[in-house]
Amino acid sequence: MKRKIDWSGARNSFRSRAFRAGGYSLAAAAIVIAIAVALNLMVGALPASWTKVDLTDTGLYSLSSQTEQLVAGLEEDVTVYWIVQDGSQDSTMEQLLERYKSLSKHLDVVEKDPVVYPSFAQQYTDATLYNNSLIVVCGDRSRYISYYDIYVTDYSSYYTNGTTSTQFAGESELTSAIDYVTNEDLPTVYTLTGHGESDLPSELSEGAEDENLLLEELSLVNGEDVPEDADAIILYPPQRDISSDEKDALLTYLQGGGKLLLVTDYTDTDMPNLAELMEYYGTALMDGIVLEGDSDHHMRGYNYYLLPDINSHDITQPLMDGYYILMPVAQGITVSDELRDGLTVTQLLTTSDSAYAKADGYNITTFDKEEGDTDGPFALGVAITEEVEGGQTGIVWLTTSYMFDSDNNMRVAGANNDLFLNALDWMCQRESAISIRAKDLSTEYLTVPSSTASTWSLILVAVVPLAFLACGAVVTIRRRRR
């Protein structure tokens, strides 16, 4: 005989207070989960710049205002192809590309796996292809950015102290490439030759090319005029004077709104024609080498390795927040008190009032101040402008090329090279490129003025140990008295 099942107890359990409470809890949990999923989807759709905060010391994931301005102002479609194998995406690159993509609807990022598309890159470049490289395309113009141009490792110190330094140049390379593919009219900069000039250091020439500046050599020895397509001229640094004809050609060019970046070194060789050219623009070179009497304005132990004050200007503005400029063996520049109307001279880099100049130059017998030395302060770098019929003349004058030596530049975290490139960008009216530089991934040099170093040495070597000894003595005396 089959037993009849009583379902009334089960039905009653569904009507119980406990079941209803559980049902409410389940419904509430479902609603909370749905809200969380919806919020997550909404946040995921927001630009990366809104949802990811850059907490790195060097601002590794932050984009400069110049990049934001350039990308946000795009009027043509730009595609960034990320050449990367699936599963091998570099996290730093990924975050950088997300931030770029969030700036403009005209910029798209497309991943291309070289295993799946082995011949894709050949239509844009025949260079060796590396994983996590980029190809930037706009219309018929394109540029390939190698992974090893994005992560740049310097081995110059490896064989001396076993160290290397790596910089992340993702923003500078990518912004430069976007600027290149969207701009067919690139500035031409000529380097003047024929006077024993040194070659531009590779870091400067490569930096100028990264800024999309076309570098060409120029000789005016045969009496030729400056080419009409010259956006700027670099004179770096001459060992002999320019001729009278060259002076006239340069003056004609400058009077028509030309630009000149002049770098000079101390020399015993007279250069009257170059001096006359600069005197026309209200500036003159002082005799001798500048030394600093203020320990805050030179490197410890070397009062001819100057750390000048950085004054406000479009060129120097990106360097005024925590950077130093290092100028070894520099000369002073005097500025005329009577400048003609329309001519302006801005002192970019200046010494302290305690600086002095020794006229004997390399033949000095002491670094201490002596009777007969010329008192400061001095300008070590100036920017000159003049409104002319053809536009605006622009000249930047720096008085030592030793500042661009690789070691000296590294001592100030690359600020010296930044100053040079900023000056070129300013003269070529490319302020949008100023300050977009590679970011260090390794330990940076800490440049400490002489007085600060002495103060901390005294504190760490004497004050701190004496303080501990005093505390120990007090504790010991108290215990004995008990």
Beta strands, then each sheet from edge to edge (+ up, - down):
strand 1: 78-83
strand 2: 107-112
strand 3: 133-138
strand 4: 141-145
strand 5: 151-154
strand 6: 165-168
strand 7: 188-193
strand 8: 214-219
strand 9: 230-235
strand 10: 259-263
strand 11: 283-285
strand 12: 289-291
strand 13: 298-299
strand 14: 302-306
strand 15: 309-310
strand 16: 327-328
strand 17: 333-335
strand 18: 343-350
strand 19: 356-358
strand 20: 374-375
strand 21: 379-388
strand 22: 391-398
strand 23: 439-440
sheet 1: 2+ 1+ 3- 4+
sheet 2: 5+ 6- 23+
sheet 3: 8+ 7+ 9+ 10+ 22+ 21- 18+ 15-
sheet 4: 11+ 17-
sheet 5: 12+ 19- 20+
sheet 6: 13+ 14- 16+
end
